[in-house]
Amino acid sequence: MNVGEVLRTQVEEALDTIRPYLETDGGNVSIEEITDDNVVILRLLGSCESCPMSIMTLKAGIEQAIMKAVPEITRVEALNLTDIDDPNAVLPENLR
């Protein structure tokens, strides 16, 4: 297994710890890419795609789970995150 495959497996395992919570609300997440500089690019699925709390879910849940389990990861992004300017978006304190 090469380094990229190891990282992907570790990130999947971290996501598996949070998936039950996402699935409870009809959502999920998939890995689109892990870049050469260890940025995880995700796609939010199901109800997470359009949820006004997707920013909170990404920052306070998904990102924390991944970065705690896989310290080599430098950042976590989502391709289809609720726009930060959306009036219904719920933001973490550090983004307000």
C-alpha positions in Angstrom: 0.0 0.0 0.0 1.4 3.4 -0.9 1.3 6.5 1.2 -1.8 7.9 -0.6 -3.7 4.6 -0.1 -2.7 4.6 3.6 -4.0 8.2 4.1 -7.2 7.4 2.2 -7.8 4.4 4.4 -7.1 6.4 7.6 -9.5 9.2 6.5 -12.2 6.7 5.6 -11.8 5.1 9.1 -12.2 8.6 10.6 -15.2 9.3 8.5 -16.7 6.0 9.6 -16.8 7.3 13.2 -19.0 10.3 12.2 -21.1 8.7 9.5 -23.7 7.3 11.8 -24.6 10.8 12.9 -24.8 12.0 9.3 -26.9 9.1 8.3 -29.3 9.7 11.2 -30.3 12.9 9.4 -30.2 11.4 5.9 -26.8 12.6 4.9 -23.3 11.2 4.2 -20.0 12.2 2.9 -17.5 10.8 0.3 -13.8 11.5 -0.4 -13.3 13.0 -3.8 -9.6 13.5 -3.5 -6.6 13.8 -1.1 -4.2 16.3 -2.7 -0.4 16.0 -2.7 -0.3 18.6 0.1 -2.7 16.5 2.2 -5.9 18.4 1.7 -9.0 16.2 1.9 -11.6 17.2 -0.7 -15.1 15.8 0.2 -18.5 15.7 -1.3 -21.5 16.1 1.0 -24.3 13.7 0.1 -28.0 13.4 0.8 -29.5 15.9 3.1 -26.0 17.3 3.9 -25.8 18.7 0.4 -28.4 21.4 1.1 -28.4 21.7 4.9 -27.9 25.2 6.2 -25.8 23.6 9.0 -23.3 21.9 6.6 -20.6 24.5 7.5 -20.9 23.5 11.1 -21.0 19.8 10.3 -17.9 20.1 8.2 -15.9 22.3 10.7 -17.1 21.0 14.1 -17.7 17.3 13.1 -16.1 16.0 10.0 -12.9 18.1 10.0 -12.2 17.5 13.7 -12.7 13.7 13.3 -10.3 13.6 10.3 -7.6 15.8 11.7 -7.6 14.1 15.1 -7.3 10.7 13.6 -4.9 11.6 10.7 -2.6 14.5 11.8 -0.9 14.5 8.4 -4.0 16.1 6.9 -3.5 19.9 6.6 -7.1 20.9 5.7 -10.5 19.6 4.9 -12.8 21.1 2.2 -16.1 20.2 0.7 -17.0 20.8 -2.9 -20.7 21.5 -2.3 -20.8 23.3 1.0 -23.6 25.6 1.8 -22.5 29.1 0.8 -21.2 31.1 3.7 -23.3 34.1 2.5 -26.5 32.1 2.6 -28.7 33.8 5.1 -29.7 30.4 6.5 -26.2 29.2 7.0 -25.2 28.4 10.6 -21.6 29.3 11.2 -19.0 28.3 13.8 -17.8 31.1 16.0 -14.5 31.5 14.2 -16.2 32.1 10.9 -18.7 34.8 12.0 
